[in-house]
Amino acid sequence: MKELLMHILSGLVSKPEAVQIEEIVKGNNIDYKVKVDSEDLGSVIGKGGRIANSIRTVVRSSAKKQDKRVNVSFDA
């Protein structure tokens, strides 16, 4: 799932080398803390958070196939 998240984010940002993903696993729960360059934060979150919510939906759908629960948070 981390690879999926990285693949999605690298297509959205102008500086893919600045993307950092921290993975915290607690049983069946996985928290991803995504850090991007401050210039790219707006394009990752999107207007009204639409892009961020879409990213969360795709990652959660992938996780559901493996009986996992996923939370994704974004930061600059």
C-alpha positions in Angstrom: 0.0 0.0 0.0 2.9 2.3 0.7 4.0 1.7 -2.9 0.5 2.6 -4.2 0.4 5.8 -2.2 3.9 6.8 -3.5 2.8 6.1 -7.0 -0.3 8.2 -6.7 1.6 11.1 -5.0 4.5 11.1 -7.4 2.1 11.9 -10.3 0.6 14.8 -8.4 3.6 16.7 -7.1 6.2 18.7 -8.9 9.0 17.5 -6.5 8.5 13.7 -6.1 11.9 13.4 -4.4 10.6 15.5 -1.5 7.7 13.0 -0.8 8.2 11.2 2.5 5.8 8.5 3.8 5.9 7.3 7.4 4.1 4.1 8.1 2.9 3.3 11.6 1.4 -0.2 12.0 -0.7 -1.1 15.0 -2.3 -4.5 14.5 -4.7 -4.3 11.6 -4.5 -0.5 11.6 -2.0 1.3 9.4 -1.4 5.1 9.7 0.4 6.8 6.8 1.9 10.3 7.5 2.7 11.9 4.2 5.0 14.9 4.0 5.4 16.8 0.7 7.1 20.1 -0.2 5.1 23.1 0.9 4.6 24.2 -2.7 2.9 20.8 -3.5 0.6 20.6 -0.5 -2.2 22.4 -2.3 -2.1 20.1 -5.3 -2.2 17.1 -3.0 -5.1 18.3 -0.9 -7.1 19.8 -3.7 -10.0 22.2 -3.6 -12.0 21.4 -0.5 -9.9 18.3 0.2 -11.3 16.4 -2.8 -8.0 15.0 -4.0 -6.9 14.0 -0.5 -10.2 12.2 0.1 -9.9 10.5 -3.2 -6.4 9.3 -2.3 -7.7 8.0 1.0 -10.5 6.1 -0.7 -8.2 4.4 -3.2 -5.7 3.4 -0.4 -8.5 2.2 1.9 -10.1 0.1 -0.9 -6.7 -1.6 -1.5 -6.3 -2.2 2.3 -9.7 -3.7 2.6 -8.7 -6.5 0.4 -6.1 -7.4 3.0 -8.4 -6.9 6.0 -6.5 -3.8 7.1 -7.7 -0.4 8.1 -5.8 2.6 6.8 -5.6 6.3 7.7 -3.7 8.8 5.6 -2.7 12.3 6.8 -0.9 15.0 4.9 1.6 17.6 6.0 4.1 20.0 4.5 
